[in-house]
């Protein structure tokens, strides 16, 4: 009977602790977002370094088709 009352209160929104996000969950989400962005920036930096290396390759000379 008591469990039924708690369930009804929770479903009706009477228990505010179930609807508020906890501080711990907010901190964990913040850390996750920070680490995810750090990984994205690391990948962008690595990709930019590769593209710089590729752009330093000299263009080959044009073939001369007039000899044939």
C-alpha positions as CSV (number, residue, x, y, z in Angstrom):
1,X,0.0,0.0,0.0
2,X,2.8,2.4,0.9
3,X,4.7,1.5,-2.2
4,X,1.7,2.2,-4.3
5,X,1.4,5.7,-2.8
6,X,5.1,6.4,-3.6
7,X,4.7,5.2,-7.1
8,X,1.6,7.4,-7.6
9,X,3.4,10.4,-6.2
10,X,6.4,9.8,-8.4
11,X,4.2,9.4,-11.5
12,X,2.3,12.6,-10.6
13,X,5.5,14.6,-10.1
14,X,5.2,14.8,-6.4
15,X,8.7,13.6,-5.8
16,X,10.9,16.5,-6.9
17,X,14.2,14.6,-6.3
18,X,13.4,12.2,-9.2
19,X,12.9,15.0,-11.6
20,X,15.9,17.2,-10.7
21,X,19.2,16.2,-12.2
22,X,21.8,15.6,-9.5
23,X,25.0,17.7,-9.2
24,X,27.1,14.5,-9.7
25,X,25.4,13.7,-13.0
26,X,25.9,17.3,-14.2
27,X,29.6,17.1,-13.3
28,X,30.0,13.8,-15.1
29,X,28.3,15.2,-18.2
30,X,30.6,18.2,-18.1
31,X,33.7,16.0,-17.9
32,X,32.4,13.8,-20.7
33,X,31.8,16.9,-23.0
34,X,35.3,18.3,-22.1
35,X,37.0,15.0,-23.0
36,X,35.0,14.6,-26.2
37,X,35.9,18.1,-27.3
38,X,39.6,17.5,-26.5
39,X,39.5,14.4,-28.7
40,X,37.9,16.3,-31.5
41,X,40.5,19.0,-31.3
42,X,43.3,16.4,-31.3
43,X,41.9,14.8,-34.4
44,X,41.5,18.1,-36.2
45,X,45.1,19.0,-35.4
46,X,46.4,15.7,-36.7
47,X,44.3,16.0,-39.8
48,X,45.6,19.6,-40.4
49,X,49.2,18.4,-40.0
50,X,48.6,15.6,-42.6
51,X,47.1,18.1,-45.0
52,X,50.1,20.4,-44.6
53,X,52.4,17.5,-45.4
54,X,50.4,16.5,-48.4
55,X,50.4,20.1,-49.8
56,X,54.2,20.2,-49.7
57,X,54.5,17.5,-52.3
58,X,55.7,19.1,-55.5
59,X,53.5,18.9,-58.6
60,X,54.9,16.5,-61.3
61,X,56.0,17.9,-64.6
62,X,53.5,17.9,-67.5
63,X,54.2,15.1,-70.0
64,X,55.3,16.1,-73.4
65,X,53.0,14.5,-76.0
66,X,54.4,16.3,-78.9
67,X,57.3,13.8,-79.3
68,X,55.0,11.0,-80.7
